[in-house]
Amino acid sequence: GKAERFNGTLLSEWAYVRRYDTNQAPLDALPGFVDHYNNHRPHGSLDGQSPMAVLVNNVSGNHI
């Protein structure tokens, strides 16, 4: 389910959000999107936190 949700987010927030003029352009934009997704984008399933914020706060092993 998580992979399917990520794929849906990729489509709606990266792939189809703008027109890319070359085949290389979306590939060039992907690392920036993944950084945003993991470090800055609030996630509803994580109470509005980013995955990295949750990971950093869970270093002690208290998994949510």
Z-matrix of the N, CA and C atoms (Angstrom, degrees):
N
C 1 1.424
C 2 1.526 1 112.81
N 3 1.335 2 116.83 1 -38.51
C 4 1.462 3 119.75 2 -178.22
C 5 1.516 4 110.99 3 -67.17
N 6 1.334 5 116.45 4 -39.01
C 7 1.473 6 119.75 5 178.72
C 8 1.523 7 109.97 6 -66.15
N 9 1.322 8 117.26 7 -40.00
C 10 1.468 9 120.48 8 177.94
C 11 1.521 10 110.91 9 -63.63
N 12 1.320 11 117.78 10 -40.30
C 13 1.466 12 121.40 11 178.30
C 14 1.528 13 110.57 12 -64.41
N 15 1.337 14 116.52 13 -42.41
C 16 1.464 15 120.45 14 178.14
C 17 1.521 16 110.44 15 -62.76
N 18 1.329 17 116.90 16 -42.26
C 19 1.467 18 120.02 17 177.63
C 20 1.519 19 111.32 18 -61.57
N 21 1.325 20 117.39 19 -41.32
C 22 1.454 21 120.42 20 177.38
C 23 1.521 22 111.84 21 -63.46
N 24 1.318 23 116.36 22 -40.21
C 25 1.459 24 120.58 23 177.35
C 26 1.520 25 110.52 24 -65.58
N 27 1.318 26 117.46 25 -41.28
C 28 1.467 27 120.57 26 176.15
C 29 1.523 28 110.75 27 -56.13
N 30 1.301 29 116.50 28 -45.19
C 31 1.464 30 119.86 29 -178.66
C 32 1.524 31 111.62 30 -66.05
N 33 1.321 32 116.49 31 -45.83
C 34 1.471 33 118.79 32 -173.16
C 35 1.524 34 114.19 33 -82.41
N 36 1.337 35 118.18 34 -25.09
C 37 1.462 36 119.46 35 -175.54
C 38 1.522 37 114.25 36 -113.08
N 39 1.342 38 117.36 37 -9.48
C 40 1.465 39 119.70 38 -179.25
C 41 1.530 40 111.55 39 -126.49
N 42 1.301 41 117.18 40 -57.58
C 43 1.457 42 120.56 41 -171.92
C 44 1.524 43 113.39 42 -70.00
N 45 1.328 44 117.17 43 -42.90
C 46 1.462 45 120.29 44 -172.66
C 47 1.527 46 113.97 45 -105.70
N 48 1.331 47 117.00 46 5.19
C 49 1.453 48 119.57 47 -175.68
C 50 1.526 49 112.42 48 -77.55
N 51 1.324 50 116.67 49 -22.55
C 52 1.469 51 120.00 50 178.81
C 53 1.518 52 109.60 51 -147.86
N 54 1.284 53 114.56 52 164.74
C 55 1.458 54 120.56 53 177.18
C 56 1.529 55 108.36 54 -87.98
N 57 1.311 56 116.21 55 128.47
C 58 1.459 57 121.99 56 176.41
C 59 1.521 58 108.08 57 -102.52
N 60 1.329 59 116.01 58 131.91
C 61 1.460 60 120.47 59 -174.78
C 62 1.518 61 114.00 60 -83.14
N 63 1.326 62 117.79 61 -18.81
C 64 1.466 63 120.94 62 178.56
C 65 1.522 64 108.76 63 -133.90
N 66 1.313 65 117.22 64 165.54
C 67 1.463 66 121.20 65 175.80
C 68 1.524 67 110.89 66 -67.79
N 69 1.317 68 116.82 67 -29.07
C 70 1.461 69 120.90 68 -178.44
C 71 1.531 70 112.49 69 -75.47
N 72 1.323 71 117.19 70 -28.75
C 73 1.465 72 121.34 71 -174.51
C 74 1.536 73 113.37 72 -57.25
N 75 1.335 74 120.76 73 -46.91
C 76 1.467 75 118.39 74 178.82
C 77 1.527 76 112.33 75 -66.42
N 78 1.321 77 116.64 76 -33.32
C 79 1.465 78 119.60 77 177.39
C 80 1.521 79 111.02 78 -65.19
N 81 1.329 80 115.88 79 -37.41
C 82 1.462 81 120.26 80 177.15
C 83 1.526 82 111.53 81 -67.56
N 84 1.324 83 117.13 82 -30.98
C 85 1.466 84 121.44 83 -178.30
C 86 1.532 85 112.82 84 -82.35
N 87 1.312 86 117.82 85 -18.37
C 88 1.469 87 121.38 86 -174.39
C 89 1.526 88 114.09 87 -61.33
N 90 1.329 89 121.06 88 -46.78
C 91 1.471 90 118.64 89 -179.36
C 92 1.527 91 113.07 90 -59.07
N 93 1.308 92 117.74 91 -37.84
C 94 1.461 93 120.69 92 177.43
C 95 1.517 94 111.71 93 -64.94
N 96 1.338 95 116.77 94 -40.06
C 97 1.455 96 120.10 95 178.21
C 98 1.531 97 111.00 96 -65.64
N 99 1.320 98 117.13 97 -43.93
C 100 1.472 99 120.32 98 -179.70
C 101 1.528 100 110.23 99 -62.80
N 102 1.330 101 117.63 100 -39.53
C 103 1.460 102 120.77 101 175.82
C 104 1.528 103 110.39 102 -61.24
N 105 1.319 104 116.28 103 -47.06
C 106 1.471 105 120.31 104 178.19
C 107 1.528 106 110.51 105 -60.24
N 108 1.317 107 117.73 106 -45.54
C 109 1.464 108 122.88 107 -178.10
C 110 1.530 109 111.09 108 -60.23
N 111 1.321 110 116.85 109 -43.35
C 112 1.463 111 120.77 110 -175.65
C 113 1.520 112 114.39 111 -83.13
N 114 1.325 113 117.71 112 -30.02
C 115 1.459 114 120.40 113 -170.71
C 116 1.522 115 115.71 114 -111.09
N 117 1.329 116 117.88 115 -21.54
C 118 1.458 117 119.32 116 -171.31
C 119 1.532 118 114.68 117 -129.03
N 120 1.308 119 117.63 118 -32.19
C 121 1.462 120 121.86 119 -174.11
C 122 1.530 121 110.54 120 -72.82
N 123 1.339 122 117.88 121 125.25
C 124 1.462 123 119.43 122 176.21
C 125 1.527 124 111.14 123 -70.13
N 126 1.305 125 116.73 124 137.20
C 127 1.462 126 122.52 125 -179.20
C 128 1.522 127 109.27 126 -111.99
N 129 1.309 128 115.66 127 128.78
C 130 1.458 129 121.00 128 -179.42
C 131 1.515 130 113.00 129 -60.03
N 132 1.324 131 117.29 130 -38.16
C 133 1.462 132 120.35 131 -178.40
C 134 1.524 133 112.27 132 -74.76
N 135 1.332 134 117.02 133 -9.07
C 136 1.467 135 121.53 134 179.69
C 137 1.530 136 111.08 135 -113.80
N 138 1.314 137 116.10 136 27.69
C 139 1.469 138 122.23 137 -179.46
C 140 1.525 139 112.31 138 55.74
N 141 1.323 140 116.55 139 39.49
C 142 1.452 141 121.74 140 176.37
C 143 1.514 142 115.05 141 81.30
N 144 1.316 143 117.75 142 4.81
C 145 1.455 144 121.11 143 178.04
C 146 1.524 145 110.65 144 -92.24
N 147 1.311 146 115.85 145 162.74
C 148 1.464 147 120.28 146 174.22
C 149 1.526 148 108.53 147 -85.11
N 150 1.337 149 118.47 148 158.05
C 151 1.465 150 119.99 149 177.41
C 152 1.532 151 112.84 150 -56.54
N 153 1.313 152 117.81 151 -39.44
C 154 1.466 153 119.55 152 -179.63
C 155 1.525 154 111.83 153 -67.84
N 156 1.323 155 117.47 154 -35.99
C 157 1.464 156 119.59 155 177.29
C 158 1.522 157 110.25 156 -63.29
N 159 1.318 158 116.74 157 -40.56
C 160 1.461 159 120.74 158 178.83
C 161 1.523 160 110.04 159 -66.94
N 162 1.317 161 116.73 160 -42.52
C 163 1.463 162 121.05 161 179.74
C 164 1.529 163 110.41 162 -61.95
N 165 1.315 164 117.42 163 -47.32
C 166 1.470 165 121.36 164 -179.79
C 167 1.521 166 110.38 165 -62.21
N 168 1.323 167 117.21 166 -39.96
C 169 1.468 168 120.43 167 179.63
C 170 1.517 169 113.24 168 -73.85
N 171 1.339 170 117.19 169 -12.19
C 172 1.468 171 121.87 170 -178.05
C 173 1.515 172 113.24 171 -109.84
N 174 1.306 173 118.04 172 19.03
C 175 1.458 174 120.79 173 -178.47
C 176 1.526 175 111.49 174 -56.99
N 177 1.314 176 117.42 175 -31.42
C 178 1.465 177 120.72 176 -178.68
C 179 1.520 178 112.54 177 -70.26
N 180 1.319 179 118.07 178 -7.59
C 181 1.459 180 120.90 179 178.72
C 182 1.505 181 114.45 180 94.04
N 183 1.302 182 117.62 181 9.20
C 184 1.459 183 121.30 182 177.03
C 185 1.522 184 108.83 183 -83.89
N 186 1.295 185 116.65 184 77.76
C 187 1.464 186 121.89 185 -175.21
C 188 1.516 187 111.75 186 -68.86
N 189 1.339 188 114.80 187 143.29
C 190 1.446 189 119.85 188 177.70
C 191 1.508 190 110.02 189 -89.11
